[in-house]
Amino acid sequence: MTTAADSAKDLYPTRSVRESVAFARPHPVVWGQPADGPLDAGDLDAFDRDGFLVFEDLLDAREIAACLEETERLGRDPEVRASGRVAPEPDAPDGIRSVFEVHALSGAFARVISGSRLADVARQLLGSEVYVHQSRVNLKTAFDGSKFGWHADFETWHSEDGMPAPRALSFSVALTRNEPFNGPLMIIPGSHRTFVPSVGETPPDYHKLSLLGKALPAGPADRATVTDLARRQGIRQFTGPAGSAVLFDCNCLHASAGNVSPFPRTNLFVVFNSVENGLGEPFAAPAPRPGYLASRDITPLPRP
């Protein structure tokens, strides 16, 4: 359990360091038990070992169609765009890279995200009630979809949002087919057990650049560490039809290549955090990021 003492002490120093020296995470990966939810002991062991699980058909055709329709609607909505929740695609003038806080903007997304198929798994793995730290749709437009460089989300959430411990996880749910050639997710198996600090202070409003893939010294994972881990542990690429999903620990090193193919790729991305791991002050940033990127409302998701 994350204690008050843990929350007050920075157990994951980053961006204040002069060199990136990776170290083993002091917190567990799996917080629950087989009896707590839908995953069996084998699933929990696999997640503990690899940092991810794959689901072949998490959403049905009706849910996929509704989510795609809502993605298009939200991307056109002038109020949503004006709110900052739409990140443009930097390499395509009319393209969209991400739409944030979709669970608060759309009933279709809210139903999927709060449903037992996702939330019960999160509750079991995190060993507590959960809330949505962040939700978004990531779009990679045909020909011009930009890459996501190697990083571990927890490093950002710890530095810029004040998340004390890596007691959070993410679902990446395919809304269109993910192919080897249109920028699918890649993860280094087992990398979730190693915290990789970043070197370089966080500039004010850094999220405005980082959400566009414009990396400054702060944020990206150390290339030598990524190379070493990938050589020893490999890289897993995740492809599959619409409706399939990958669940991964918040400290997994992951990335995705750009999409130069003529086939767009659209994925729903939702982060569940333990209600016992609520955000404090940022550990290495001048100010917290906006609430649509990092919710500070730890009201547990209601159970169906």
Backbone bond lengths (Angstrom), bond angles and torsions (degrees), N, CA, C in turn:
res aa  C-N    CA-C-N  psi(-1)  N-CA   C-N-CA  omega(-1)  CA-C   N-CA-C  phi
1 M - - - 1.471 - - 1.524 109.86 -
2 T 1.336 116.57 140.21 1.447 121.36 174.53 1.517 108.97 -74.16
3 T 1.311 117.55 120.22 1.455 121.16 -177.80 1.513 111.27 -96.03
4 A 1.348 115.71 167.97 1.456 120.32 177.22 1.519 111.16 -60.94
5 A 1.347 115.49 -35.96 1.458 118.97 178.63 1.518 111.77 -65.13
6 D 1.346 116.13 -41.27 1.462 119.90 176.76 1.519 111.23 -60.67
7 S 1.353 116.77 -41.40 1.455 121.32 -177.41 1.513 111.35 -64.63
8 A 1.346 117.10 -33.86 1.460 120.99 -177.21 1.527 110.86 -79.31
9 K 1.340 117.35 -30.54 1.459 122.31 -177.47 1.524 109.47 -95.23
10 D 1.321 115.77 138.44 1.464 119.79 177.72 1.518 109.33 -84.93
11 L 1.332 115.58 103.23 1.454 121.04 179.21 1.527 112.48 -87.00
12 Y 1.335 116.93 -5.21 1.462 121.78 -176.84 1.526 110.10 -132.36
13 P 1.337 117.73 66.55 1.480 119.84 -177.76 1.525 111.17 -63.26
14 T 1.302 115.58 130.98 1.463 122.10 -179.05 1.527 109.11 -157.11
15 R 1.310 115.83 153.51 1.460 125.53 179.79 1.533 112.94 67.81
16 S 1.318 116.89 -9.12 1.456 121.18 172.00 1.525 109.93 -105.81
17 V 1.336 116.61 -0.49 1.457 121.61 -176.90 1.529 110.31 -94.57
18 R 1.331 115.66 154.92 1.460 120.71 -178.71 1.520 113.03 -88.88
19 E 1.330 116.53 -20.04 1.458 120.73 174.51 1.522 109.10 -145.47
20 S 1.315 114.90 153.91 1.450 119.90 -177.96 1.520 109.52 -88.81
21 V 1.329 115.05 107.92 1.465 121.09 177.23 1.528 107.12 -116.16
22 A 1.320 116.45 107.43 1.455 120.91 -176.62 1.530 110.72 -69.19
23 F 1.335 115.63 150.61 1.466 119.75 178.71 1.521 109.47 -148.50
24 A 1.334 115.79 159.31 1.457 121.96 -178.71 1.526 110.30 -70.78
25 R 1.308 117.25 136.45 1.452 120.78 179.38 1.526 109.90 -65.79
26 P 1.327 118.01 138.69 1.465 120.04 178.94 1.522 113.87 -85.06
27 H 1.332 118.43 -8.56 1.462 122.20 -178.78 1.530 111.33 -98.44
28 P 1.319 117.07 154.39 1.472 120.24 176.44 1.523 112.10 -68.46
29 V 1.309 115.54 167.73 1.462 122.50 175.85 1.526 109.68 -97.51
30 V 1.314 116.71 -50.05 1.470 122.83 179.15 1.523 108.26 -102.56
31 W 1.338 115.69 124.59 1.465 121.30 -175.96 1.528 112.15 -104.74
32 G 1.323 117.91 -15.64 1.452 122.06 -177.54 1.516 112.54 -107.14
33 Q 1.336 115.38 -171.36 1.455 123.16 -176.47 1.530 110.06 -124.58
34 P 1.336 118.63 162.01 1.462 120.48 177.18 1.527 112.97 -55.59
35 A 1.319 117.10 -34.85 1.461 119.99 -178.04 1.526 113.04 -71.52
36 D 1.345 117.39 -10.09 1.469 120.85 -173.84 1.526 113.49 -82.63
37 G 1.331 119.23 -14.80 1.456 116.94 -173.21 1.507 114.24 -171.48
38 P 1.316 115.82 -160.70 1.468 120.61 -170.65 1.516 114.85 -75.12
39 L 1.321 119.28 -20.58 1.464 120.91 -177.93 1.525 110.06 -82.14
40 D 1.325 116.02 141.95 1.459 119.17 177.56 1.524 110.33 -90.98
41 A 1.334 116.60 178.68 1.457 121.46 -176.36 1.524 111.68 -60.24
42 G 1.335 117.06 -36.49 1.455 120.55 178.31 1.521 112.24 -63.89
43 D 1.338 116.15 -40.83 1.458 120.42 177.76 1.529 110.80 -63.35
44 L 1.323 115.83 -44.31 1.464 119.61 -179.34 1.525 110.77 -64.03
45 D 1.320 116.86 -40.20 1.463 120.09 177.69 1.525 111.17 -63.89
46 A 1.333 116.88 -40.10 1.466 120.66 -179.76 1.524 110.97 -66.15
47 F 1.334 116.42 -42.28 1.460 119.59 178.29 1.524 110.57 -65.08
48 D 1.324 116.60 -41.21 1.461 120.96 178.62 1.523 110.84 -61.49
49 R 1.329 116.74 -39.58 1.467 121.72 -177.32 1.525 112.40 -77.27
50 D 1.342 116.52 -50.07 1.469 121.27 -171.17 1.518 114.03 -95.24
51 G 1.349 115.86 -30.17 1.463 119.51 -177.14 1.506 113.73 92.63
52 F 1.342 118.27 4.30 1.461 120.18 -179.25 1.519 110.87 -153.67
53 L 1.330 115.28 161.29 1.458 124.00 171.88 1.523 107.98 -137.68
54 V 1.319 117.10 150.38 1.466 122.90 -179.60 1.525 108.97 -113.27
55 F 1.337 116.02 137.94 1.462 123.07 177.05 1.527 107.68 -121.24
56 E 1.317 116.36 128.15 1.463 120.05 -172.15 1.526 113.49 -78.24
57 D 1.329 118.42 -37.35 1.471 120.93 -175.28 1.528 110.15 -144.98
58 L 1.308 115.84 68.40 1.462 121.02 -176.54 1.524 111.75 -72.15
59 L 1.348 117.73 -37.51 1.461 122.14 179.73 1.530 109.88 -114.95
60 D 1.344 115.46 150.91 1.457 119.26 176.61 1.526 110.24 -95.69
61 A 1.323 116.21 175.18 1.472 121.59 -173.97 1.527 111.87 -61.49
62 R 1.334 117.29 -37.57 1.464 120.28 179.94 1.527 111.19 -64.88
63 E 1.312 116.62 -43.56 1.465 120.34 179.85 1.521 111.33 -66.82
64 I 1.315 116.54 -39.15 1.464 120.61 178.40 1.522 110.50 -61.82
65 A 1.333 116.57 -47.05 1.470 120.45 -179.59 1.518 111.28 -61.71
66 A 1.339 117.18 -41.35 1.465 120.67 179.91 1.524 110.90 -64.94
67 C 1.337 117.62 -40.71 1.463 121.00 179.88 1.531 111.55 -67.16
68 L 1.332 117.02 -39.73 1.463 119.61 177.95 1.528 111.39 -66.19
69 E 1.325 116.02 -39.76 1.462 119.70 177.55 1.530 110.70 -62.89
70 E 1.339 116.47 -42.28 1.460 120.10 179.34 1.529 111.65 -68.83
71 T 1.318 117.71 -34.21 1.465 120.54 176.78 1.524 110.45 -60.48
72 E 1.320 115.90 -45.34 1.466 120.00 179.08 1.525 110.92 -64.10
73 R 1.329 116.56 -42.37 1.475 120.15 -179.43 1.528 111.35 -63.51
74 L 1.332 116.69 -46.79 1.457 120.35 -177.89 1.525 111.62 -65.04
75 G 1.330 116.38 -36.44 1.452 119.69 179.53 1.517 113.04 -66.21
76 R 1.344 116.68 -25.70 1.478 120.59 178.69 1.522 113.13 -90.26
77 D 1.321 117.71 -18.76 1.460 122.14 -172.13 1.526 110.42 -66.81
78 P 1.347 117.58 117.52 1.474 119.29 -177.09 1.515 113.33 -63.62
79 E 1.325 118.63 -32.05 1.462 120.25 179.37 1.527 110.86 -69.97
80 V 1.322 116.65 -40.71 1.462 120.14 177.92 1.528 109.85 -64.18
81 R 1.307 116.93 -42.19 1.467 120.63 179.86 1.524 110.61 -64.97
82 A 1.322 116.87 -41.12 1.462 120.52 -178.61 1.526 112.25 -68.68
83 S 1.324 116.88 -22.92 1.464 120.68 -177.64 1.520 113.60 -76.73
84 G 1.322 117.57 -10.09 1.450 121.77 -177.14 1.512 113.85 92.19
85 R 1.341 117.25 -1.16 1.461 120.98 -175.83 1.526 113.34 -77.92
86 V 1.320 117.41 -9.70 1.464 121.03 177.84 1.527 109.10 -107.72
87 A 1.332 116.19 117.75 1.463 121.28 176.44 1.520 108.22 -96.18
88 P 1.330 118.71 121.45 1.463 120.16 -178.01 1.517 111.71 -72.46
89 E 1.314 114.74 156.55 1.459 121.15 174.52 1.533 108.02 -78.43
90 P 1.332 118.71 115.53 1.466 119.87 -173.78 1.518 114.53 -64.25
91 D 1.325 117.21 -24.46 1.464 120.08 -177.39 1.521 113.69 -100.46
92 A 1.327 117.39 5.18 1.463 121.84 178.13 1.525 107.66 -139.91
93 P 1.320 118.78 110.33 1.463 122.14 -172.65 1.523 114.32 -51.96
94 D 1.319 118.39 -37.09 1.460 121.19 -177.70 1.534 112.55 -103.84
95 G 1.312 117.17 5.20 1.449 120.66 -176.12 1.520 113.04 -86.30
96 I 1.332 115.51 163.12 1.461 122.74 178.14 1.521 108.31 -120.31
97 R 1.317 116.10 132.21 1.468 121.61 177.93 1.522 111.04 -89.81
98 S 1.352 117.26 -43.64 1.460 121.14 -178.19 1.517 110.64 -152.56
99 V 1.331 116.03 150.50 1.462 123.56 168.67 1.526 106.62 -123.82
100 F 1.339 116.59 124.50 1.456 121.41 -172.10 1.529 113.09 -102.40
101 E 1.310 114.34 157.89 1.473 125.63 177.00 1.523 111.33 58.85
102 V 1.318 115.86 42.03 1.466 119.98 -175.66 1.528 112.04 -66.49
103 H 1.334 117.53 -26.54 1.471 119.12 -179.82 1.518 111.75 -69.18
104 A 1.347 117.31 -22.11 1.466 121.28 178.19 1.524 112.09 -92.75
105 L 1.324 116.81 -13.09 1.457 121.57 -175.66 1.520 113.47 -105.09
106 S 1.328 117.18 -12.56 1.460 120.52 -171.56 1.521 110.60 -145.23
107 G 1.314 116.04 127.30 1.458 120.70 175.70 1.509 112.75 -63.02
108 A 1.337 117.48 -35.83 1.466 120.86 -179.80 1.519 110.78 -62.49
109 F 1.324 117.03 -45.44 1.453 120.19 178.01 1.527 111.38 -68.71
110 A 1.325 116.94 -39.34 1.467 120.10 -179.96 1.524 111.25 -59.82
111 R 1.330 116.54 -41.24 1.467 119.69 -179.25 1.525 111.53 -65.90
112 V 1.316 116.81 -40.77 1.463 120.00 178.95 1.525 110.38 -65.20
113 I 1.323 116.41 -46.13 1.461 121.07 -172.63 1.523 111.83 -71.13
114 S 1.319 117.64 -36.88 1.465 120.17 -177.80 1.528 112.57 -87.39
115 G 1.331 117.49 -7.64 1.454 121.12 -178.93 1.521 112.50 -66.40
116 S 1.310 115.84 160.28 1.458 120.60 -173.19 1.521 113.22 -66.24
117 R 1.342 118.47 -26.38 1.464 119.89 -177.23 1.521 112.23 -61.33
118 L 1.322 116.84 -35.31 1.461 120.78 177.95 1.532 110.69 -95.71
119 A 1.323 116.46 -53.56 1.461 120.60 -170.18 1.523 112.73 -66.05
120 D 1.335 118.30 -37.70 1.466 119.50 -179.61 1.526 111.37 -66.09
121 V 1.312 117.06 -36.51 1.461 120.49 176.60 1.527 109.88 -64.70
122 A 1.340 115.84 -42.89 1.460 119.67 178.72 1.521 111.25 -62.92
123 R 1.334 116.60 -43.15 1.471 119.52 178.91 1.522 111.44 -59.80
124 Q 1.322 115.91 -41.95 1.454 119.70 -178.12 1.527 111.24 -66.13
125 L 1.311 117.67 -49.86 1.455 121.04 -176.91 1.524 112.21 -66.53
126 L 1.329 116.82 -35.28 1.464 120.60 -177.95 1.526 112.62 -90.30
127 G 1.321 117.25 -8.41 1.452 121.07 174.19 1.508 114.78 66.17
128 S 1.328 117.36 33.05 1.467 121.11 -177.38 1.521 109.10 -168.86
129 E 1.321 115.81 176.19 1.449 120.22 165.94 1.528 108.93 -66.50
130 V 1.322 116.56 157.47 1.459 120.80 -175.49 1.525 110.85 -131.37
131 Y 1.318 114.69 162.13 1.464 121.78 171.13 1.525 107.77 -136.74
132 V 1.326 116.47 167.74 1.462 120.83 -179.10 1.521 109.04 -87.53
133 H 1.315 115.82 110.57 1.462 120.94 175.49 1.525 110.76 -72.03
134 Q 1.333 115.81 -41.53 1.471 120.59 -179.43 1.518 108.83 -158.02
135 S 1.322 116.54 145.11 1.463 121.06 168.68 1.520 108.32 -136.75
136 R 1.310 115.10 148.58 1.467 119.05 177.68 1.520 109.16 -163.74
137 V 1.317 115.14 162.91 1.456 121.82 167.36 1.518 106.79 -109.69
138 N 1.326 116.14 126.42 1.460 122.14 174.83 1.516 109.02 -99.81
139 L 1.319 115.65 125.51 1.458 121.10 -179.86 1.530 109.29 -115.34
140 K 1.305 115.82 134.98 1.465 120.46 170.91 1.510 107.48 -118.51
141 T 1.318 114.70 103.80 1.451 119.71 -176.11 1.527 110.34 -65.66
142 A 1.317 115.57 153.60 1.460 120.33 175.41 1.520 110.02 -59.88
143 F 1.314 116.51 138.26 1.464 126.12 177.06 1.532 114.20 72.67
144 D 1.348 119.01 -34.22 1.461 120.98 -169.66 1.519 115.03 -122.98
145 G 1.329 118.30 9.15 1.460 119.92 -178.53 1.525 111.47 -67.85
146 S 1.311 117.20 124.91 1.463 120.53 -173.60 1.524 111.69 -84.20
147 K 1.316 115.35 163.09 1.461 122.35 -176.19 1.526 111.25 -80.33
148 F 1.343 115.33 164.42 1.457 123.90 165.80 1.528 105.42 -118.05
149 G 1.329 117.81 114.69 1.462 121.46 -176.29 1.516 112.35 -71.05
150 W 1.321 116.66 170.33 1.456 121.96 -177.93 1.526 111.30 -63.17
151 H 1.316 115.44 129.09 1.461 121.38 179.73 1.520 109.45 -164.59
152 A 1.312 115.98 162.75 1.460 122.77 168.42 1.518 106.87 -114.88
153 D 1.315 117.47 125.77 1.462 121.08 -174.96 1.525 112.46 -58.70
154 F 1.329 116.91 -36.30 1.464 118.82 -176.57 1.526 111.38 -60.35
155 E 1.318 118.38 -33.70 1.464 119.82 178.77 1.527 110.40 -59.18
156 T 1.332 116.83 -41.47 1.469 120.60 177.33 1.515 111.08 -70.25
157 W 1.336 116.87 -46.02 1.466 119.75 -176.49 1.527 111.49 -65.87
158 H 1.317 116.64 -33.14 1.464 121.10 176.68 1.532 109.92 -70.77
159 S 1.321 116.21 -50.93 1.461 121.23 -176.48 1.518 113.17 -65.29
160 E 1.340 115.73 -49.79 1.462 120.65 -168.02 1.521 114.20 -100.26
161 D 1.340 117.09 -19.53 1.467 120.47 -177.84 1.522 113.50 -112.11
162 G 1.332 117.63 -19.01 1.457 120.31 -178.40 1.513 114.19 84.03
163 M 1.347 118.36 27.22 1.466 121.10 175.46 1.534 108.65 -74.19
164 P 1.338 117.76 119.33 1.462 119.30 -172.91 1.523 114.97 -66.69
165 A 1.334 116.95 -46.01 1.464 121.31 -170.78 1.525 110.12 -132.37
166 P 1.343 117.42 158.13 1.469 120.37 177.19 1.525 111.26 -79.13
167 R 1.316 115.19 62.11 1.460 121.70 179.18 1.526 108.78 -110.82
168 A 1.304 114.85 51.91 1.465 123.23 -179.22 1.517 108.37 -143.72
169 L 1.323 116.06 159.51 1.458 120.28 179.20 1.524 110.15 -148.95
170 S 1.311 115.19 163.02 1.462 121.31 -174.41 1.515 111.19 -127.94
171 F 1.325 114.96 141.74 1.457 122.09 167.58 1.532 108.07 -104.82
172 S 1.316 116.92 130.88 1.460 122.05 168.12 1.520 106.59 -112.43
173 V 1.338 116.28 109.44 1.459 122.76 -172.52 1.525 108.85 -108.72
174 A 1.316 117.29 122.19 1.459 121.52 -179.58 1.528 110.75 -70.99
175 L 1.323 116.74 124.28 1.459 122.07 172.57 1.524 111.24 -100.92
176 T 1.325 116.23 -16.39 1.466 122.83 168.84 1.527 106.03 -131.53
177 R 1.288 116.67 168.49 1.463 119.63 -178.80 1.527 110.29 -64.85
178 N 1.317 116.41 131.35 1.467 122.12 174.79 1.528 108.51 -96.91
179 E 1.316 115.90 116.38 1.452 122.56 -177.18 1.536 110.36 -110.06
180 P 1.328 118.24 163.06 1.467 119.11 177.16 1.525 113.04 -60.48
181 F 1.351 116.65 -23.31 1.461 120.58 -172.95 1.528 114.18 -102.42
182 N 1.346 119.97 0.53 1.474 118.12 -178.91 1.531 112.84 -118.49
183 G 1.328 115.64 29.49 1.456 120.41 170.68 1.508 115.80 84.09
184 P 1.342 119.19 47.74 1.466 120.03 -179.97 1.526 111.61 -72.99
185 L 1.314 114.94 164.89 1.456 122.49 178.32 1.528 110.45 -65.41
186 M 1.336 114.94 141.22 1.465 122.35 171.93 1.524 108.60 -125.24
187 I 1.330 117.33 139.87 1.457 122.97 178.62 1.527 108.85 -134.20
188 I 1.329 116.70 142.45 1.456 121.39 170.27 1.519 107.51 -87.92
189 P 1.325 118.99 109.86 1.471 120.86 -177.86 1.530 111.32 -57.78
190 G 1.324 115.64 137.04 1.454 120.59 178.66 1.511 115.54 80.75
191 S 1.331 117.75 -6.38 1.468 120.27 -178.06 1.525 112.52 -69.25
192 H 1.335 117.10 -16.40 1.459 120.35 -179.47 1.523 112.27 -65.02
193 R 1.330 117.40 -16.98 1.462 120.83 -179.44 1.523 112.84 -85.14
194 T 1.334 117.33 -5.41 1.460 122.24 -177.75 1.527 109.96 -119.52
195 F 1.318 116.99 123.87 1.467 120.25 175.36 1.525 108.41 -90.66
196 V 1.324 115.57 129.80 1.461 121.58 -177.66 1.526 108.77 -113.28
197 P 1.325 119.02 103.55 1.467 120.63 179.70 1.530 111.31 -66.64
198 S 1.317 115.06 155.83 1.460 121.64 173.93 1.516 109.52 -107.14
199 V 1.319 115.34 151.40 1.455 121.96 179.32 1.522 108.66 -107.76
200 G 1.318 116.77 131.58 1.461 121.03 179.51 1.508 111.69 119.86
201 E 1.310 117.17 131.74 1.456 121.58 -178.31 1.527 111.23 -68.63
202 T 1.321 115.43 154.52 1.464 121.74 179.07 1.522 109.40 -85.23
203 P 1.328 118.67 117.11 1.468 119.87 178.29 1.529 111.01 -70.62
204 P 1.323 118.37 159.46 1.467 120.55 173.83 1.532 110.87 -57.76
205 D 1.321 115.56 140.38 1.470 121.95 178.03 1.529 112.61 55.10
206 Y 1.310 116.43 35.26 1.463 120.66 -178.92 1.518 111.97 -59.53
207 H 1.345 116.82 -29.93 1.469 119.49 -177.25 1.529 112.46 -60.04
208 K 1.333 117.04 -28.06 1.464 119.80 -178.52 1.530 111.25 -64.69
209 L 1.332 116.52 -29.10 1.460 120.42 176.18 1.525 111.92 -91.11
210 S 1.317 116.54 -42.27 1.457 119.26 -174.90 1.524 112.13 -64.69
211 L 1.340 117.10 -32.78 1.465 119.67 179.00 1.524 112.35 -67.56
212 L 1.321 115.63 -17.76 1.469 120.54 176.71 1.523 111.82 -95.56
213 G 1.326 116.05 2.41 1.455 119.38 -178.22 1.509 113.42 80.06
214 K 1.335 117.12 15.01 1.460 121.38 -179.97 1.526 109.10 -93.41
215 A 1.308 116.22 88.65 1.458 121.02 -172.27 1.525 111.50 -77.48
216 L 1.316 115.63 131.26 1.452 123.56 169.51 1.527 106.67 -100.38
217 P 1.347 119.05 -175.17 1.466 118.85 179.15 1.523 113.86 -55.90
218 A 1.322 117.87 -31.87 1.465 119.89 -179.99 1.524 110.52 -78.76
219 G 1.323 115.95 143.38 1.461 119.88 167.76 1.508 117.17 107.05
220 P 1.356 120.58 -59.81 1.461 119.13 -173.66 1.518 112.25 -63.69
221 A 1.316 116.05 148.29 1.452 120.41 179.22 1.534 110.55 -71.09
222 D 1.326 115.70 150.30 1.452 122.54 179.41 1.530 110.00 -61.38
223 R 1.319 117.25 124.66 1.469 121.19 -173.40 1.524 112.23 -66.00
224 A 1.321 117.57 -36.54 1.462 119.25 179.80 1.522 110.65 -65.11
225 T 1.332 117.38 -38.93 1.462 120.72 178.96 1.522 110.58 -68.39
226 V 1.337 117.20 -43.59 1.457 120.71 177.48 1.525 110.36 -58.75
227 T 1.323 116.34 -44.90 1.469 120.60 179.93 1.516 111.35 -61.31
228 D 1.328 116.61 -44.83 1.465 120.64 -179.51 1.525 111.64 -63.36
229 L 1.332 116.36 -46.41 1.461 119.87 -179.64 1.530 111.11 -64.56
230 A 1.332 117.01 -40.80 1.462 120.34 -178.99 1.530 111.60 -66.95
231 R 1.314 117.38 -37.28 1.463 120.35 177.99 1.519 111.43 -65.29
232 R 1.337 116.23 -38.13 1.462 120.41 -176.85 1.529 113.16 -83.64
233 Q 1.348 116.27 -32.49 1.455 119.97 -170.34 1.524 114.28 -118.03
234 G 1.326 116.59 -9.71 1.459 120.13 177.85 1.513 113.23 83.94
235 I 1.318 115.34 179.90 1.466 123.76 176.78 1.519 107.64 -131.24
236 R 1.309 116.30 130.79 1.467 121.82 177.90 1.532 108.47 -106.58
237 Q 1.308 116.76 127.00 1.460 122.68 176.85 1.528 108.78 -104.03
238 F 1.342 116.47 137.60 1.456 120.95 -174.23 1.522 110.45 -112.92
239 T 1.312 115.69 113.65 1.454 122.32 175.83 1.523 108.38 -121.50
240 G 1.327 115.50 162.92 1.451 118.41 178.57 1.510 111.90 162.08
241 P 1.329 116.88 172.35 1.464 120.94 -177.27 1.514 111.89 -76.06
242 A 1.313 116.19 167.91 1.459 121.51 172.37 1.525 108.64 -56.75
243 G 1.325 115.15 136.33 1.452 120.40 -177.98 1.512 113.76 101.85
244 S 1.334 117.72 -20.42 1.455 120.68 176.41 1.529 109.35 -78.70
245 A 1.333 116.69 165.29 1.467 119.03 -174.16 1.521 110.86 -154.29
246 V 1.323 114.21 156.92 1.458 122.94 171.73 1.526 107.16 -123.20
247 L 1.312 115.90 129.89 1.461 122.69 174.42 1.518 106.86 -106.55
248 F 1.361 118.39 129.45 1.457 118.52 -178.23 1.521 112.13 -143.49
249 D 1.328 113.74 150.01 1.456 121.97 179.02 1.523 110.22 -64.15
250 C 1.338 115.66 148.51 1.458 120.41 -174.26 1.522 113.73 -67.72
251 N 1.343 117.55 -13.89 1.464 119.78 -179.09 1.526 112.50 -101.82
252 C 1.339 117.94 7.44 1.473 120.73 176.50 1.526 110.42 -66.77
253 L 1.321 116.27 135.55 1.458 120.57 169.82 1.524 108.08 -77.52
254 H 1.334 115.69 122.84 1.458 119.65 -177.18 1.523 110.51 -144.96
255 A 1.320 115.57 165.45 1.459 122.04 -177.64 1.515 108.06 -164.52
256 S 1.329 115.96 172.80 1.466 120.94 170.59 1.518 108.76 -152.94
257 A 1.312 115.20 140.93 1.461 120.66 -178.84 1.529 110.49 -76.09
258 G 1.315 115.68 164.84 1.454 120.26 174.73 1.521 111.20 -67.80
259 N 1.323 115.44 162.98 1.465 120.96 -179.57 1.520 109.93 -110.24
260 V 1.312 116.20 101.94 1.471 119.91 175.45 1.523 110.38 -100.96
261 S 1.311 117.31 3.89 1.466 120.38 179.05 1.529 110.06 -78.65
262 P 1.332 118.47 166.34 1.459 120.84 176.80 1.526 113.25 -82.40
263 F 1.336 117.43 11.36 1.459 121.48 -175.70 1.528 110.41 -116.24
264 P 1.325 118.53 113.73 1.467 120.59 -179.17 1.515 111.66 -67.91
265 R 1.327 115.44 158.25 1.459 122.23 177.57 1.525 108.54 -129.94
266 T 1.332 117.12 126.54 1.461 122.06 -179.46 1.522 108.90 -129.94
267 N 1.333 116.94 125.75 1.460 122.54 -179.16 1.525 110.84 -130.18
268 L 1.319 115.87 141.10 1.463 122.11 169.19 1.521 108.02 -85.95
269 F 1.332 115.36 133.60 1.462 121.17 -178.92 1.522 107.33 -126.17
270 V 1.343 116.67 121.47 1.462 120.15 -178.75 1.519 109.43 -133.59
271 V 1.332 115.17 135.11 1.459 122.54 -178.08 1.522 109.12 -111.89
272 F 1.325 116.21 123.42 1.452 122.10 172.68 1.530 108.79 -102.81
273 N 1.329 115.90 132.45 1.467 121.64 176.01 1.518 108.51 -119.00
274 S 1.333 116.20 148.37 1.457 120.33 175.28 1.521 110.16 -67.30
275 V 1.336 116.40 140.94 1.463 119.86 175.85 1.523 110.89 -66.11
276 E 1.329 117.76 -14.72 1.466 122.20 176.92 1.521 111.93 -90.29
277 N 1.329 116.68 7.26 1.467 122.66 -176.17 1.526 110.64 -129.29
278 G 1.347 115.86 34.59 1.456 120.72 -176.65 1.518 112.82 -61.68
279 L 1.317 115.21 159.19 1.458 121.71 -173.90 1.526 112.36 -75.79
280 G 1.329 115.50 143.49 1.450 122.65 171.05 1.519 109.31 -113.64
281 E 1.317 116.47 -150.46 1.458 120.04 174.94 1.526 109.48 -73.34
282 P 1.327 118.25 147.01 1.468 119.69 178.28 1.527 111.71 -55.41
283 F 1.306 116.99 141.22 1.456 120.79 179.62 1.528 111.98 -81.62
284 A 1.338 118.05 -21.26 1.464 119.46 -176.17 1.523 111.02 -156.02
285 A 1.322 116.83 50.64 1.463 121.71 177.59 1.528 108.06 -152.68
286 P 1.336 117.55 152.06 1.460 120.18 -177.66 1.523 113.78 -65.63
287 A 1.332 117.35 -30.40 1.469 120.87 -177.06 1.515 108.99 -156.88
288 P 1.342 118.10 156.69 1.465 120.57 178.32 1.522 111.74 -64.98
289 R 1.298 116.31 152.11 1.460 121.02 173.54 1.528 109.86 -73.37
290 P 1.328 117.49 163.21 1.473 120.38 -179.94 1.521 112.40 -59.26
291 G 1.332 115.93 154.60 1.453 121.75 -177.55 1.512 114.14 -61.31
292 Y 1.333 118.74 -27.24 1.465 119.43 179.30 1.530 111.53 -73.17
293 L 1.344 117.71 -12.58 1.460 121.46 173.60 1.525 112.12 -98.73
294 A 1.339 116.11 -25.92 1.465 120.24 -175.12 1.520 108.41 -153.84
295 S 1.308 116.17 97.23 1.461 119.95 -175.47 1.526 111.49 -70.47
296 R 1.326 115.24 139.26 1.465 121.49 175.29 1.528 111.10 -106.89
297 D 1.316 115.74 7.17 1.456 120.95 175.22 1.521 108.25 -93.24
298 I 1.338 116.48 106.75 1.466 120.38 -174.92 1.536 112.13 -95.52
299 T 1.338 116.76 22.39 1.455 119.89 175.40 1.524 109.41 -58.39
300 P 1.329 118.86 122.80 1.462 119.68 -176.66 1.533 112.04 -61.08
301 L 1.313 116.09 145.04 1.451 120.05 172.20 1.528 109.18 -61.65
302 P 1.327 118.11 133.24 1.469 119.16 178.25 1.514 111.04 -66.79
303 R 1.302 116.46 145.24 1.460 120.67 176.79 1.525 108.91 -82.42
304 P 1.338 119.04 141.12 1.465 121.95 -179.35 1.528 111.16 -59.41
